[in-house]
């Protein structure tokens, strides 16, 4: 039987939501073992001078705990 845990991660990018997601996942797999999935909970765009200056994603990352 496997036991999983979920942790919330926020990541930002000046390029896109996809880039922010990739950066968040890259950081998660660098710190956590057995990462299995990510659910994008929220996306936020910061506007400065009438343009998007930053993309932010909040995600729930699940990983399986070691036995």
TORVEX-375146 format. One record per residue (C-alpha): x, y, z; residue number from 1. Coordinates in nm, 3 decimals, always signed. Example, Ala and Ser with C-alpha at 12.3 -4.5 7.8 and 13.67 -1.06 7.14 Angstrom:
<vexgus>
[[+1.230, -0.450, +0.780], 1]
[[+1.367, -0.106, +0.714], 2]
</vexgus>
This chain:
<vexgus>
[[+0.000, +0.000, +0.000], 1]
[[+0.126, +0.347, -0.090], 2]
[[+0.075, +0.662, +0.112], 3]
[[+0.083, +0.998, -0.066], 4]
[[+0.121, +1.349, +0.062], 5]
[[+0.022, +1.679, -0.099], 6]
[[+0.211, +2.006, -0.069], 7]
[[+0.122, +2.349, -0.205], 8]
[[+0.376, +2.531, -0.422], 9]
[[+0.368, +2.879, -0.580], 10]
[[+0.590, +2.968, -0.874], 11]
[[+0.632, +3.277, -1.091], 12]
[[+0.760, +3.360, -1.437], 13]
[[+0.782, +3.674, -1.649], 14]
[[+0.706, +3.460, -1.961], 15]
[[+0.390, +3.251, -1.914], 16]
[[+0.175, +3.036, -1.688], 17]
[[+0.329, +2.728, -1.852], 18]
[[+0.681, +2.849, -1.772], 19]
[[+0.581, +2.920, -1.411], 20]
[[+0.435, +2.567, -1.388], 21]
[[+0.753, +2.413, -1.532], 22]
[[+0.968, +2.607, -1.284], 23]
[[+0.749, +2.500, -0.993], 24]
[[+0.760, +2.132, -1.093], 25]
[[+1.136, +2.147, -1.150], 26]
[[+1.183, +2.284, -0.799], 27]
[[+0.946, +2.028, -0.650], 28]
[[+1.125, +1.727, -0.803], 29]
[[+1.455, +1.875, -0.686], 30]
[[+1.334, +1.873, -0.323], 31]
[[+1.081, +1.588, -0.310], 32]
[[+1.105, +1.221, -0.406], 33]
[[+0.838, +1.028, -0.595], 34]
[[+0.646, +1.328, -0.731], 35]
[[+0.342, +1.187, -0.913], 36]
[[+0.111, +1.474, -1.012], 37]
[[+0.032, +1.843, -0.990], 38]
[[-0.305, +2.018, -0.985], 39]
[[-0.299, +2.384, -1.089], 40]
[[-0.519, +2.540, -0.822], 41]
[[-0.494, +2.904, -0.927], 42]
[[-0.337, +3.133, -1.187], 43]
[[-0.274, +3.503, -1.133], 44]
[[-0.135, +3.763, -1.373], 45]
[[+0.022, +4.078, -1.228], 46]
[[-0.034, +4.389, -1.442], 47]
[[+0.209, +4.682, -1.454], 48]
[[+0.194, +4.970, -1.704], 49]
[[-0.103, +4.807, -1.881], 50]
[[+0.092, +4.485, -1.952], 51]
[[+0.137, +4.151, -1.779], 52]
[[+0.460, +4.169, -1.580], 53]
[[+0.440, +3.836, -1.398], 54]
[[+0.254, +3.505, -1.419], 55]
[[+0.196, +3.314, -1.097], 56]
[[+0.062, +2.962, -1.042], 57]
[[-0.043, +2.797, -0.717], 58]
[[-0.029, +2.419, -0.746], 59]
[[-0.093, +2.116, -0.532], 60]
[[+0.187, +1.860, -0.585], 61]
[[+0.138, +1.500, -0.475], 62]
[[+0.422, +1.262, -0.394], 63]
[[+0.439, +0.909, -0.259], 64]
[[+0.607, +0.865, +0.080], 65]
[[+0.890, +0.613, +0.117], 66]
[[+0.809, +0.291, +0.299], 67]
</vexgus>
